[in-house]
Amino acid sequence: MALFSILFSSQHSTLLFCAHEYTKDNAEFALCVEPTNEDLATRSAEINKLREDNQPTVPTSLELEKKTNPFMRLHLQTVQEAVSSGWKNEDEIFKLLRKKKDDWNSNK
């Protein structure tokens, strides 16, 4: 989880670039984890519009990822409850969330 320590200590305006256009798929999964996250719902709509217009969704900001990416929101009860019925540390939550994402991908 060293990467998260580095990311969380970075400025909110830090831009993040991914190598592939996975943003729409990731937003759809994130909505399964946090269906009441208003920032995520707004971002998902923006992503859908960009992709409909054949526009890229990256780069994104660290600030936006902290608001919309469940893998960066492991400390929140909503994310923890989506993967576990009991309290676990963030490493365990990350592993459970990753498994949930893998299962979600295989069931699409």
MARGU-418405 format. One record per residue (C-alpha): residue number from 1; z, x, y. Coordinates in Angstrom, 3 decimals. Layout:
 seq       c3       c1       c2
 NUM        Z        X        Y
...
//
This chain:
 seq       c3       c1       c2
   1    0.000    0.000    0.000
   2   -0.301    3.081    2.217
   3   -3.539    1.699    3.662
   4   -1.702   -1.344    4.979
   5    0.882    0.904    6.644
   6   -1.915    2.722    8.443
   7   -3.667   -0.510    9.403
   8   -0.530   -2.221   10.652
   9    0.335    0.731   12.857
  10   -3.136    0.674   14.444
  11   -3.982   -1.106   17.687
  12   -4.938   -4.783   17.455
  13   -8.289   -3.988   19.044
  14   -9.230   -1.617   16.206
  15  -12.580   -2.669   14.783
  16  -13.005   -2.970   11.027
  17  -16.357   -2.518    9.339
  18  -17.013   -3.440    5.730
  19  -19.980   -2.199    3.754
  20  -21.126   -5.624    2.536
  21  -21.332   -9.128    3.934
  22  -18.411  -10.700    2.047
  23  -16.815  -12.422    5.007
  24  -17.920  -15.968    4.180
  25  -16.780  -15.699    0.575
  26  -13.478  -14.162    1.658
  27  -12.869  -16.925    4.188
  28  -13.507  -19.593    1.550
  29  -10.944  -17.949   -0.731
  30   -8.472  -17.503    2.119
  31   -8.680  -21.226    2.875
  32   -7.625  -21.902   -0.731
  33   -4.549  -19.752   -0.121
  34   -3.733  -20.988    3.389
  35   -5.433  -24.346    3.959
  36   -3.284  -25.076    7.029
  37   -4.015  -21.796    8.844
  38   -5.725  -22.979   12.044
  39   -6.892  -19.481   13.018
  40   -8.534  -19.180    9.630
  41  -10.206  -22.586    9.898
  42  -11.632  -21.604   13.284
  43  -12.793  -18.233   11.980
  44  -14.384  -19.841    8.917
  45  -16.410  -22.180   11.126
  46  -17.515  -19.212   13.246
  47  -18.512  -17.301   10.107
  48  -20.526  -20.238    8.781
  49  -22.390  -20.558   12.090
  50  -23.148  -16.835   12.236
  51  -24.444  -16.792    8.665
  52  -26.567  -19.933    9.251
  53  -28.149  -18.040   12.140
  54  -28.609  -14.991    9.874
  55  -26.188  -12.988   12.026
  56  -23.589  -10.484   10.768
  57  -19.920  -11.364   10.767
  58  -18.778   -7.766   11.125
  59  -17.276   -5.843   12.676
  60  -14.049   -7.737   13.069
  61  -10.803   -6.814   14.770
  62   -7.542   -5.877   13.152
  63   -5.905   -8.613   15.220
  64   -8.190  -11.273   13.749
  65   -7.701   -9.972   10.210
  66   -3.929  -10.156   10.629
  67   -4.321  -13.822   11.565
  68   -6.833  -14.819    8.878
  69   -6.771  -12.460    5.891
  70   -4.127  -13.407    3.295
  71   -4.046   -9.821    2.020
  72   -2.717   -8.848    5.442
  73   -0.276  -11.757    5.509
  74    1.746  -10.991    2.367
  75    5.004  -11.323    4.302
  76    4.378  -15.000    5.045
  77    5.892  -17.761    2.971
  78    2.611  -19.700    2.846
  79    0.836  -16.797    1.148
  80    3.740  -16.075   -1.182
  81    3.978  -19.716   -2.269
  82    0.245  -19.778   -3.024
  83    0.714  -17.178   -5.754
  84    4.334  -17.376   -6.900
  85    7.148  -19.854   -7.310
  86    9.820  -17.229   -6.686
  87   10.456  -14.435   -4.226
  88    8.653  -11.196   -4.981
  89    8.136   -8.033   -2.970
  90    4.867   -7.514   -1.112
  91    3.461   -5.188   -3.790
  92    3.907   -7.923   -6.400
  93    2.501  -10.562   -4.065
  94   -0.538   -8.351   -3.432
  95   -1.167   -7.991   -7.193
  96   -0.802  -11.738   -7.760
  97   -3.080  -12.518   -4.825
  98   -5.700  -10.036   -6.098
  99   -5.578  -11.717   -9.531
 100   -5.942  -15.128   -7.893
 101   -9.006  -13.850   -6.002
 102  -10.508  -12.386   -9.203
 103   -9.942  -15.678  -11.040
 104  -11.365  -17.623   -8.106
 105  -14.503  -15.450   -8.129
 106  -15.002  -15.921  -11.864
 107  -14.678  -19.707  -11.575
 108  -17.275  -20.125   -8.840
//
